[in-house]
Amino acid sequence: MTHYLDFEKPLAEIEGKAEELRAMARDNEEMDVADEARALDAKADALLKDLYAKLTPWRKCQVARHPNRPHCKDYIEALFTEYMPLAGDRNFADDHAVMGGLARFNDRPVMVIGHEKGNDTKSRVERNFGMARPEGYRKAVRLMEMADRFGLPVVTLVDTPGAYPGKGAEERGQSEAIARSTEKCLQIGVPLVSVVIGEGGSGGAVAFATSNRLAMLEHSVYSVISPEGCASILWKDSDKMREAAEALRLTAQDLVKLGVADRVIPEPLGGAHRDREAIIASVGKAIQGMLDEMEGKSPADLVRARRQKFLDMGSRGLAA
């Protein structure tokens, strides 16, 4: 079943009418509605192009959060072979919001780590909607250390509204765990590439995306705080999230200009959820391209370049 966002309601009406006509024709073989259905399809296609040609930052947030969008698990299953999940932080528990393990990418051994939101009510609850607890970040640190020890490139897939802010998480050192994961990203002497496949929320995303190369899907977002949270702080009114989204400059296009992201991965018309196979293939090509850019570089060069990237961050946007 197609899930339509608020701004897609006119599109839902047109596509719904086309489907109704086809359903009537299936029930009554004497009816000929092919021309009318094709006309509605053409109208829907034109409207879809118009809607997605001028997405505001807030609408991009909505697309990035679309429930049918491919998630980390989908990309791992499609792009990686011989995936061997590794669980637990060797201290407290296994955090199901973070998945990762050894795998092969285009027959090359790698370590893949990512946030997983889940795709139905049960799995979303189990995955805590992609919001990692301290043990999730400590698991990521353990996997990055292993990758560094064996000389394996690290691929991270970022899709989280932010780290889990619950009482238990804070008691177990949430801030320290995020900082350690970010620190580990800066320390490892192997290629580290990241892709923001949906939401990149706050330090919970930075802890995975402090990388040599960062790619973002066309309609993904990456920001220090959610638009709703920003609006609540600045204006004491979460309904001003549209203004906050504009001010945060959280779109992939803005972040490439600022030097935060390195490339934008185009999405199928209407968003990644409308053609999952196409976007997964595009992400695979982007990951391969980013890994190729670091081929032959020494561990010291990789660490130096990664650190310099973050020291320089934002200078392009400020100069402009």
Secondary structure by P-SEA (a helix, b strand, c coil): cccccccaaaaaaaaaaaaaaaaaaaacccccaaaaaaaaaaaaaaaaaaaaccccaaaaaaaaaccccccaaaaaacccccbbbbbccccbbbbcccbbbbbbcccbbbbbbbccccccaaaaaaaccccccaaaaaaaaaaaaaaaaabbbbbbbbbcccccccaaaaaacaaaaaaaaaaaaaccccbbbbbbccccccccccccccccbbbbcccbbbccccaaaaaaaacccccaaaaaaaaacccaaaaaaaccccbbbbcccccccccaaaaaaaaaaaaaaaaaaaccccaaaaaaaaaaaaaacccccccc
